[in-house]
Amino acid sequence: MTVSLPTYQDAMLPLLRYAEAATEPVSIMEALPKVATAMGVTEAQLAERLPSGTQGAFHNRLHWAKHYLTRAGLLDSTRRGRFQIAAAGQALLAKNPPVVNTAFLSTIPTFQEWRKGAAGAEVGGIADVSSAAEISATPEERIDKARQELEANLKADLLDRVRQMDPSDFEELIILLLVKMGYGQGRQEMAKALGGSGDGGVDGVVHQDPLGLDRVYIQAKRYKDGNTVGPGEINSFIGALNVKKANKGLFVTASGFTKQARAHVSASSMHVVLIDGVRLAELMVRYSVGVVVRETVELKAVDEGFFTD
């Protein structure tokens, strides 16, 4: 009898236990053989590939187990794709839970908030495709829902990586993104990161014309999630724009802005645009900064013209 490959939900608790036993942050590739052994995964099962052939099936499922555990606050992402157990994960294991799956994670407020999505849209269908809504959806609708979930996960992963960047690398990232978006006529030489103590309160500048008559100044604050930008920092940036006799500014953070900060911008005569972490991740995906196309799926339909007399 053929034994089915464990699901990503089956792998959640073993992966969490492995992370607890590790003495330093680990990667999925390091965890894979240990977790596979603990779960009794055979060599034949480890050889199974996704239908696309691009990745090992168990590797893919372990990745998703890690992703959802991270979104629930049970694992912490560190640098370069590595992770470690979080305090909440240690507290959970101390209770010796019999199972950890998406139904269990859905009881955790951190996971509930993530599923709602930064834009307030529910990220559904993670583990249950048997609901009435899922059954009634057309194949195209189910594909689109899966695409939305994958993109939401990608954006969350991007923000994790961005928040771990050095401040100078973060400034360079913003410059690159603006160039990709067409600012500075899409030319790298017309945009630069300033940085350093002598930057005059700005981190970068984009010249909108070759002579530099029209300039956009940039302030980039990497900031961790929860460390929001307040009106004081906005006021300092507006002051720096005044010193430079500029009327256009872009303030970017990997976290967010307080209501007072946004109100301060609205009341200012300066044209200042605010980009928070959620918007930043959206722009990075749209303009292919820090992401690659892993796979392209073709959807084919009947060519009605071929069958027309």
C-alpha positions as CSV (number, residue, x, y, z in Angstrom):
1,M,0.0,0.0,0.0
2,T,1.3,3.4,-1.0
3,V,1.6,5.8,2.0
4,S,0.7,9.4,1.1
5,L,3.3,12.2,1.6
6,P,2.6,14.1,4.8
7,T,0.8,17.4,4.3
8,Y,2.2,20.8,5.3
9,Q,-0.1,20.7,8.3
10,D,1.3,17.3,9.4
11,A,4.8,19.0,9.3
12,M,3.9,21.9,11.5
13,L,4.4,20.4,14.9
14,P,7.6,18.4,14.0
15,L,9.1,21.5,12.4
16,L,8.3,23.6,15.5
17,R,9.9,20.9,17.7
18,Y,13.0,20.9,15.5
19,A,13.3,24.7,15.7
20,E,13.1,24.5,19.5
21,A,15.9,21.9,19.7
22,A,18.2,24.0,17.3
23,T,20.8,26.1,19.0
24,E,20.9,28.7,16.3
25,P,18.7,29.9,13.4
26,V,18.2,27.3,10.7
27,S,17.1,27.0,7.1
28,I,14.4,24.8,5.5
29,M,17.2,22.8,3.7
30,E,18.8,22.1,7.1
31,A,15.6,21.2,8.7
32,L,14.3,19.0,5.9
33,P,16.3,15.8,6.6
34,K,15.8,16.0,10.3
35,V,12.1,16.6,10.1
36,A,11.7,14.0,7.4
37,T,13.4,11.4,9.7
38,A,11.2,12.4,12.7
39,M,8.1,12.0,10.5
40,G,9.2,8.7,8.9
41,V,9.3,10.2,5.4
42,T,10.9,7.7,3.1
43,E,13.5,8.3,0.4
44,A,10.9,7.6,-2.3
45,Q,8.6,10.2,-0.8
46,L,11.5,12.7,-0.6
47,A,12.0,12.1,-4.3
48,E,8.5,13.2,-5.2
49,R,8.3,16.4,-7.1
50,L,5.6,19.0,-7.6
51,P,3.6,18.6,-10.8
52,S,5.6,21.4,-12.3
53,G,8.8,19.5,-11.5
54,T,10.4,22.7,-10.1
55,Q,10.6,21.7,-6.5
56,G,10.5,18.7,-4.2
57,A,7.0,18.1,-2.8
58,F,8.0,17.7,0.8
59,H,10.4,20.7,0.6
60,N,7.5,22.7,-0.6
61,R,5.2,21.5,2.1
62,L,7.8,22.2,4.8
63,H,8.2,25.7,3.4
64,W,4.4,26.4,3.8
65,A,4.4,24.8,7.3
66,K,7.2,27.3,8.3
67,H,5.4,30.2,6.6
68,Y,2.2,29.7,8.5
69,L,3.9,29.1,11.8
70,T,5.8,32.4,11.3
71,R,2.5,34.2,10.5
72,A,1.1,32.8,13.8
73,G,4.1,34.2,15.7
74,L,5.4,30.8,16.7
75,L,8.5,31.1,14.6
76,D,10.7,34.1,13.9
77,S,12.3,34.8,10.5
78,T,15.9,36.0,10.8
79,R,18.4,36.7,8.1
80,R,18.7,35.1,4.7
81,G,15.8,32.7,4.8
82,R,16.7,31.4,8.3
83,F,14.3,31.0,11.2
84,Q,14.2,30.2,14.9
85,I,11.5,29.4,17.5
86,A,9.7,32.4,19.0
87,A,8.8,32.8,22.6
88,A,5.2,32.0,21.7
89,G,6.3,28.8,20.1
90,Q,8.2,27.7,23.1
91,A,5.2,28.5,25.3
92,L,3.0,26.4,23.1
93,L,5.3,23.4,23.1
94,A,5.5,23.6,26.9
95,K,1.8,22.7,26.9
96,N,2.6,19.6,24.8
97,P,-0.1,20.1,22.1
98,P,-1.3,16.9,20.4
99,V,-1.6,18.6,17.0
100,V,-0.8,22.0,15.4
101,N,-2.6,22.7,12.1
102,T,-4.3,25.7,10.4
103,A,-7.5,25.2,12.4
104,F,-5.4,25.5,15.6
105,L,-3.4,28.5,14.2
106,S,-6.7,30.2,13.4
107,T,-7.4,30.5,17.1
108,I,-4.2,32.7,17.5
109,P,-4.9,36.5,17.2
110,T,-1.6,37.1,15.4
111,F,-2.6,34.6,12.7
112,Q,-6.2,35.9,12.5
113,E,-4.9,39.5,11.9
114,W,-2.5,38.3,9.2
115,R,-5.3,36.4,7.4
116,K,-7.4,39.5,7.3
117,G,-4.7,41.0,5.2
118,A,-3.2,44.5,5.3
119,A,-5.9,45.8,3.0
120,G,-8.7,44.3,5.1
121,A,-9.4,41.5,2.7
122,E,-9.7,38.0,4.1
123,V,-7.0,35.6,2.9
124,G,-9.2,32.5,2.7
125,G,-8.9,29.0,1.5
126,I,-5.6,28.2,3.2
127,A,-6.5,24.7,4.4
128,D,-10.2,24.2,3.5
129,V,-11.4,23.8,-0.1
130,S,-14.5,22.0,0.9
131,S,-16.6,24.9,2.0
132,A,-19.8,25.8,0.0
133,A,-18.1,29.0,-1.3
134,E,-15.1,27.0,-2.6
135,I,-17.3,24.3,-4.2
136,S,-19.5,26.9,-6.0
137,A,-16.5,28.8,-7.4
138,T,-15.5,28.2,-11.0
139,P,-12.0,26.8,-11.7
140,E,-10.9,30.3,-12.8
141,E,-12.1,31.8,-9.6
142,R,-10.3,29.2,-7.5
143,I,-7.1,29.8,-9.5
144,D,-7.4,33.6,-8.9
145,K,-8.0,33.1,-5.2
146,A,-4.9,30.9,-5.0
147,R,-2.9,33.5,-6.9
148,Q,-4.1,36.2,-4.4
149,E,-3.0,34.0,-1.5
150,L,0.4,33.4,-3.0
151,E,0.9,37.1,-3.6
152,A,-0.2,37.9,-0.1
153,N,2.4,35.4,1.2
154,L,5.0,36.9,-1.1
155,K,4.4,40.4,0.1
156,A,4.7,39.3,3.8
157,D,7.9,37.5,3.0
158,L,9.3,40.6,1.2
159,L,8.5,42.8,4.2
160,D,10.3,40.3,6.5
161,R,13.4,40.6,4.3
162,V,13.2,44.3,3.9
163,R,13.0,44.9,7.6
164,Q,16.3,43.0,8.1
165,M,18.2,45.1,5.6
166,D,20.9,47.5,6.6
167,P,19.7,51.2,6.5
168,S,22.0,52.0,3.6
169,D,20.8,49.0,1.6
170,F,17.2,50.0,2.3
171,E,17.9,53.4,0.9
172,E,19.4,51.8,-2.3
173,L,16.3,49.6,-2.6
174,I,14.0,52.6,-2.6
175,I,16.1,54.3,-5.3
176,L,16.1,51.2,-7.4
177,L,12.3,50.9,-7.0
178,L,11.7,54.5,-8.1
179,V,13.9,54.0,-11.2
180,K,12.0,50.8,-12.1
181,M,8.8,52.8,-11.7
182,G,10.1,55.3,-14.3
183,Y,11.1,58.2,-12.0
184,G,14.3,59.9,-13.3
185,Q,13.2,58.8,-16.7
186,G,14.1,55.3,-15.6
187,R,17.8,56.1,-15.6
188,Q,19.9,55.0,-12.7
189,E,22.3,57.9,-13.1
190,M,19.5,60.4,-12.4
191,A,18.8,58.9,-9.0
192,K,21.1,58.4,-6.0
193,A,21.1,57.6,-2.4
194,L,22.7,60.3,-0.3
195,G,22.9,58.9,3.3
196,G,25.4,59.7,5.9
197,S,25.4,62.4,8.5
198,G,25.7,65.1,5.9
199,D,22.6,64.3,4.0
200,G,20.7,67.4,5.2
201,G,17.8,65.4,6.5
202,V,17.1,63.4,3.3
203,D,18.3,60.0,2.1
204,G,18.1,60.2,-1.6
205,V,17.1,62.3,-4.6
206,V,15.7,61.6,-8.0
207,H,16.2,64.2,-10.8
208,Q,13.1,64.2,-13.0
209,D,14.9,66.0,-15.8
210,P,18.5,65.9,-17.1
211,L,19.4,69.3,-15.7
212,G,18.0,68.5,-12.2
213,L,15.5,71.4,-12.3
214,D,12.7,69.1,-11.0
215,R,13.8,67.0,-8.1
216,V,12.1,64.6,-5.7
217,Y,13.8,64.1,-2.3
218,I,13.4,60.9,-0.4
219,Q,13.4,59.9,3.3
220,A,13.7,56.2,3.9
221,K,13.1,54.7,7.4
222,R,13.5,51.0,7.5
223,Y,11.8,50.6,11.0
224,K,10.5,47.3,12.3
225,D,6.8,46.5,12.3
226,G,5.1,48.4,15.1
227,N,7.7,51.2,15.3
228,T,5.6,53.7,13.3
229,V,6.6,57.1,12.0
230,G,5.1,60.0,13.9
231,P,4.5,63.7,13.1
232,G,7.9,64.7,14.5
233,E,9.8,62.9,11.8
234,I,7.4,64.2,9.1
235,N,8.0,67.7,10.4
236,S,11.8,67.2,10.2
237,F,11.5,66.0,6.6
238,I,9.4,68.9,5.6
239,G,11.9,71.2,7.2
240,A,14.7,69.6,5.2
241,L,12.7,70.1,2.0
242,N,12.4,73.8,2.9
243,V,16.1,74.1,3.3
244,K,16.6,72.6,-0.1
245,K,13.9,74.8,-1.6
246,A,12.1,71.7,-2.8
247,N,8.3,71.1,-2.9
248,K,8.3,67.4,-3.6
249,G,9.1,64.6,-1.1
250,L,8.7,60.9,-0.7
251,F,8.8,59.4,2.8
252,V,9.1,55.6,2.8
253,T,9.0,53.2,5.7
254,A,8.9,49.5,6.1
255,S,6.5,49.9,9.1
256,G,3.7,52.5,9.1
257,F,2.6,56.0,9.8
258,T,0.5,57.3,12.7
259,K,-2.8,59.1,12.0
260,Q,-1.1,62.3,13.3
261,A,1.7,61.9,10.8
262,R,-0.7,61.5,7.9
263,A,-2.7,64.5,9.1
264,H,0.5,66.5,9.3
265,V,1.2,65.8,5.6
266,S,-2.4,66.6,4.6
267,A,-2.1,70.0,6.3
268,S,1.3,70.8,4.7
269,S,1.7,73.0,1.6
270,M,4.5,70.6,0.5
271,H,3.6,67.7,-1.8
272,V,4.8,64.8,0.3
273,V,3.8,61.2,-0.5
274,L,3.9,58.6,2.2
275,I,4.6,54.9,1.4
276,D,4.2,52.4,4.3
277,G,5.4,48.8,4.4
278,V,2.2,47.3,2.9
279,R,2.3,49.7,-0.1
280,L,6.1,49.2,-0.5
281,A,5.6,45.4,-0.8
282,E,2.9,45.9,-3.4
283,L,5.1,48.1,-5.5
284,M,8.1,45.7,-5.2
285,V,5.9,42.9,-6.6
286,R,4.4,45.1,-9.3
287,Y,7.7,46.4,-10.5
288,S,9.6,43.1,-10.0
289,V,12.1,44.4,-7.4
290,G,13.5,41.7,-5.2
291,V,11.2,39.0,-6.8
292,V,11.6,36.6,-9.7
293,V,9.0,34.8,-11.8
294,R,9.2,31.2,-10.5
295,E,6.6,29.7,-12.8
296,T,4.2,30.8,-15.6
297,V,0.8,29.0,-15.9
298,E,-1.0,29.0,-19.2
299,L,-4.8,28.9,-19.2
300,K,-6.2,27.7,-22.5
301,A,-9.7,27.9,-23.9
302,V,-11.5,26.7,-27.0
303,D,-10.6,28.7,-30.1
304,E,-14.2,29.4,-31.3
305,G,-12.8,30.7,-34.6
306,F,-11.2,27.3,-35.3
307,F,-14.6,25.6,-35.2
308,T,-16.5,28.3,-37.1
309,D,-17.5,27.4,-40.7
